[in-house]
Amino acid sequence: MRTWGSIASAVILAGLLVYVVISNNDLVVVTLPLVKWPTKLWGAMVASAAVGAGAALLLTSWPLLRLKLESRKHAKRIAQLEQEVHGLRTLPIASDSAASSGGQKV
């Protein structure tokens, strides 16, 4: 079911892109700080959407990357602490006679 939804949304987006290209075929001049660049209107629209999507991806991926690195650091620390607890659990316990005789020497 999920695959059909993905295919349907891809077909709809492709159709929308074709409609944008066909209906916005005028020539425009894109002016950037150092460049003036004549292009078709649909090209400017698609390029600005791609740049916006890339910027949004970068802005949202940075916090996720930071959290993933922090999670990895905490996982390593947890593994160290679990290893320490395991080592403490496997220490031999002193016998009761040695513990009671050691405590009663005066």
N, C-alpha and C positions, 0 to 999 in steps of 0.2 A: 504494500500500500504506500509505503514511504517513497519507493522508487517512482511510482506513477505520479505522485505529487511533485517530485523533483523534476521529472520530465515535463509535466504540464507547466510548471512555473518557468522552466527554461524556454519552452516554446512561446509562452506569453511574453517573456522579456525579449526574445529574439524578434517577435512580431512588433513589439513596441519600438525596438531599435530601428527596424526597417521603416516603420511609419515615420519616425523622427527624421531619418535620412531623406525620405521621399518628400516630406512636407517642408523641410527647412533647408532648401538648396541655395539660398541667397549667399552672396559673397559679403563677408564682413572683414574688418581689420581689427585684429587683436593687438592692443598696445600694452606692452610690458615696459618696465623701467628702461631697458636698453634696446628693446626690439619692437619693431612694428611688423606684424606678420599677417598678410592677407590669407584668409582661409574660408571654407564654406561654414555656414552657421552650424550645421549639424556636427562638424568636426570640432568646433569650439565647444559645443555643448557636451559632446562625448569626452573630450579631453578634460574639461573642468570637472565632470562627474568622476572620471578616473583619478584625477589629482585629489579630489575631495575624499574619495574612498580610501586612497593610500594614506592620506593624512589621518583619517579616522582610525585606520588600522594601526598606524604607528602610535597614536595617542592612547588607544585602548590596550595595545599589547605590552607597553612598557610596565604598567602596574602588574599585569599578569605575570610577566617574566620575573619581576622583583619578588612577587609572592611565591613563585615556583622555586626560586633560588633559596628563599628563606625556609620554605618547607623542606627542601633537601637538607639544609643545615640542621634543622630540628630533627629530621629523621636520623641523621648520623649521630646526633647527641643522644637520642633515645636508644639507638642500638648500643652505644657505649655504656649507657646506664643499665640497660638490660643485661649486658655482659658482666658488669660489675655485680649486679644482684645475683646472677647465676653463680659467680665465683664465691660470693659470700654464703650462698645456700649450700655449697658443696664443701665448705670448710668442716674439718672433723670437730665434733663436739667433745670437750674434755669430760672425762669420766666423773661421776658424782663423788667417788672417794678422793680423787685428787683435788677436786674443787673444795670439798669440805675440810680436808686436812690442811690445805694451803691457807684457808681462811681462819683456822683455829690456832695457828702457831703464834705463840706470844713470847 
